[in-house]
């Protein structure tokens, strides 16, 4: 039983955002920007003079800030093209930035789970469990096993899809070991 102590919620990447959530976060970001600009443009039409002056001052501050940031970004891109840009720093504080940060932490946890398991277990043991779950023998899962055998698993898992594939292999192994244990104990299984 090599795959029983895995955290299934990490392997299934619970907490990752859906495409709908990302689109919604982008929409909120765009709406906030547009509403600030509209308030600034229509500030002279506001009947209350104090509110109009406040909105106009805040709007001009925002526009000057965007202009200054644009100049800084252009200079930074020209002088230091490989450094982390100002737009990356500002993006972290937008709604889409919060979602990306959460997704990044979920992927990091999944990566750590796979690498910790790879350091303890030879993934070729998963081939023995193929009798209980034939999907373990799919091409993507065999690729993960080969990369671990060659010692290149950490270098290979650089994309989100590859991390997901390795997590899926470990999840299948976890499920196959549960099936194996149930069959040996009761003679049947209710895991599909």
N, C-alpha and C positions, 0 to 999 in steps of 0.2 A: 504494500500500500504506500506508494510514493507520492500520489497526487491528492490524498485525502485532506491534507491540512491547508489547502489553498483557499483564499478568500474569493468566493465566486462573484461577489458584487464588484470586486476590483477587476476580475477577468472579463466580466460582461460590461464593464465600463459604465456602471450606473452613475448618473450625475452629469453625463455629457449632454450638451445642448443638442436640440434637434434643429433641422433646417428652418423650421417655422420660428423657433425662438431666436435664431440668428437674424432672420429677416425682420422680425419684430424689433429687435434691438437696433438694427440699422435704421428702421423707420422712425424710432424714437429719437435717434441721434439727428437725423435729417429734420424732423419736425422741430426739435429744439433750436437748431441753427436757423431754420427758416422763420420761426416765430420771433426770434431775437432780431433778425434783419427786418421783418415786417414792422415790428414795434418801433424800430429806429427810424424807418422811412416814414411811418405815419405819425410820428411823435408831434410834428408841428400842427396836426389837425386835432389833437386831443384838447378838449375845451378847458380842462383844469391846467393852469400854467405851471404849477409846481410839479405835477405828475409828468407833464410834457418835458420840462427841463430835466427831470430825473431820468426819464427814459432816453432822452436825447444824449445826455452825458454818458449814461451806461452804454448806449449803442455806439457812440463814437469811441468809447474805451475799447469795446469789443472789436470794432472794425480796425482801430489802430493796432490792437493786439494781434489780429489776424495778419495785417500787413507786415508788422514787425516779425512775426513768426515766419511768414513766407520768405522774407529776406534772409532771415537766419537759416532757414532750411536750405535755400538755394546756395548760400555761401558754404554751409556745412557739407552739402552734397559735392560741391566743387573741390573743396579743400580736403575733406576727410570722407571719401566715399564708402569706406568699410566700417565706419563707426556707427553706433546706434543713433538714429536721427531724433530730432525734436518731435517729429510726428509720431514716432513710436512711443516716446515718453508721454505725449498728450493723449494718445489713443487709449492708454491704459485706464484713463479716468472717464471714458465714454461708456455708454451701455454695452456696446459691442466689445469693448476692452475687458469689462468684467466677465463677460461670457467666455471670451478667449482665454482669460486667465484661469477660469474654472476648468475649461476643457484641457488646458495644458497641465494642470495639476492632476486631473484624472488620467491623462496619458502617461504622465511621469510615474504615478503609482502603479499603473499597469506594467510599464517598462521595468520598474524595480521588482515587481512580483515575478515577472518572467525571468529576469536575470538571477534573482535569488533561487528560484526553482532550478534553473539551468546549472547553477553552481552545485546543487545538491544531487540532482537526478540526471541520469543519462536519458535523453528523450527517446533513445532506441527502445527503452522499456515500454514505450507507448505502442509499439508494434505488437507486443504480446496482448494488448487490450483490444486489438482490432476485431477479435472474435466477438466481443461484446458490443462494439460500436464500429461498424465498417467505415464510417465517415472519416475515421482517423487516417485511413489510407488515401485520402484525397491528395491531389498534387500539391496544393498549398501547404498542407500539414507535413508532407514528406520533405518539402523544401526547408521548413523550419528545422526538422530533424537533421537534415544534411548540413545546414549552416552551423548547428551546434556541434556536430561531429567534427567539422573542419576547424572549429574554434573561431568562427567569424560571426557568431550570433549577434554580439553587441554592435559590430560595424554594419551588419545587415539590417538591423531593426532601426532604420533612420527615418522611415516614413510611417504615417499613421496607419496605413493599410497593413504594413508588415507587422507592426505591433499588434494590431487587431487579429491578424492571422495567428501569431504566436499565442495570444490569449485564448483564441478559439480552440487551438490544439490542446492547451492545458485544461480548458473547460471540458472538452470531449473526454480527455483522460480522467478527469475527476468524475464525470458522469459514468464512464465505463467501469471505473473501480467501484462505484456505488452499485452498479448492476451486478458486477462479479460478486460482491459481498452479499447482496440480497439473494442471489441464486445459490450460493454456497450455504447460506443460513436457512432459507425457506424453500428453495427449489424453484422459485419463480420470482419475477420482478415486476414492479409497476412503473419503472422508469423507461421512458421511450426516447 
